[in-house]
Every structure is written in C-alpha cells, then in structure tokens.
Amino acid sequence: MECLYCKGDMIKSSAPFNIDRNGYHITWESIPAWVCSQCGEALFEDKEVKHIQKALEKLDDETKHLLLKSA
C-alpha cells in the first residue's frame, strides 16, 4: 500500500487517535492502522473506524445525560 500524502510504503502497525468533541477529549493510544514508514501518516481501516464511531456515539449519549443532570 502507498501513502496518499508522500507515496511512502504503508506498514501494518498501530497509531494514536485523539478527538475533542462535545465537551470531552478522548485519546486512544494504540489503534490498529496502516502507518507510513516515511511520513508517519496513519490510515485506519473501515473496521476500526466503525468501532471508533460506535464508541463516540455512546459517549455522546452519556454526555447528554450528564449535562442534563447538571443543569
């Protein structure tokens, strides 16, 4: 596989994922990914993206409940 940015070789490894969203910050230190051996750009496969999206949906729902209770 070739990096979309620098055309370097992508290797199967892991990469961090960070997001600031709806009043919270999430960091996962090691998500399976393709990582460019040249520039370090990470590419997550569909399976990992779906798991991340599912986790964020649940966190969004729980955050709504927390914010409603504190109002």
C-alpha positions as CSV (number, residue, x, y, z in Angstrom):
1,M,0.0,0.0,0.0
2,E,1.2,3.5,-0.8
3,C,0.8,6.6,1.4
4,L,-1.7,9.1,-0.1
5,Y,0.5,12.1,1.0
6,C,4.1,11.2,0.3
7,K,3.9,7.9,-1.6
8,G,5.9,6.1,1.0
9,D,5.3,2.5,2.0
10,M,2.5,1.8,4.5
11,I,3.1,-0.9,7.1
12,K,0.6,-2.6,9.4
13,S,1.1,-1.1,12.9
14,S,-0.8,1.0,15.3
15,A,-1.4,4.7,15.8
16,P,-2.9,7.0,18.4
17,F,-6.4,8.6,17.8
18,N,-7.4,11.8,19.5
19,I,-10.6,13.8,19.3
20,D,-12.1,16.8,21.1
21,R,-15.8,16.6,20.9
22,N,-19.0,17.9,22.7
23,G,-17.1,18.9,25.8
24,Y,-14.8,15.9,26.2
25,H,-11.4,14.8,25.0
26,I,-10.7,11.2,24.0
27,T,-7.3,9.6,23.4
28,W,-6.7,6.0,22.4
29,E,-3.0,5.3,22.4
30,S,-2.8,2.3,20.1
31,I,-5.4,1.7,17.4
32,P,-4.5,-0.8,14.6
33,A,-3.7,1.2,11.5
34,W,-1.6,1.3,8.3
35,V,1.3,3.8,9.1
36,C,3.6,5.4,6.5
37,S,7.2,4.4,7.1
38,Q,8.3,7.7,5.6
39,C,6.0,10.4,7.0
40,G,4.1,8.6,9.8
41,E,0.6,9.3,8.4
42,A,-1.9,6.8,9.8
43,L,-4.8,5.2,7.8
44,F,-7.4,3.3,9.8
45,E,-9.4,0.5,8.2
46,D,-13.2,0.5,8.0
47,K,-13.5,-1.9,10.9
48,E,-11.6,0.3,13.3
49,V,-13.4,3.5,12.1
50,K,-16.8,1.8,12.8
51,H,-15.7,0.8,16.3
52,I,-14.5,4.4,16.9
53,Q,-17.7,5.8,15.6
54,K,-19.8,3.4,17.8
55,A,-17.8,4.3,20.9
56,L,-18.2,8.1,20.2
57,E,-22.0,7.7,19.7
58,K,-22.2,6.0,23.1
59,L,-20.1,8.7,24.7
60,D,-22.2,11.5,23.1
61,D,-25.4,9.9,24.5
62,E,-23.9,9.6,28.0
63,T,-22.5,13.1,27.9
64,K,-26.0,14.4,27.1
65,H,-27.3,12.7,30.3
66,L,-24.5,14.1,32.4
67,L,-25.1,17.7,31.1
68,L,-28.9,17.4,31.6
69,K,-28.4,16.3,35.2
70,S,-26.0,19.2,36.0
71,A,-28.4,21.9,34.6
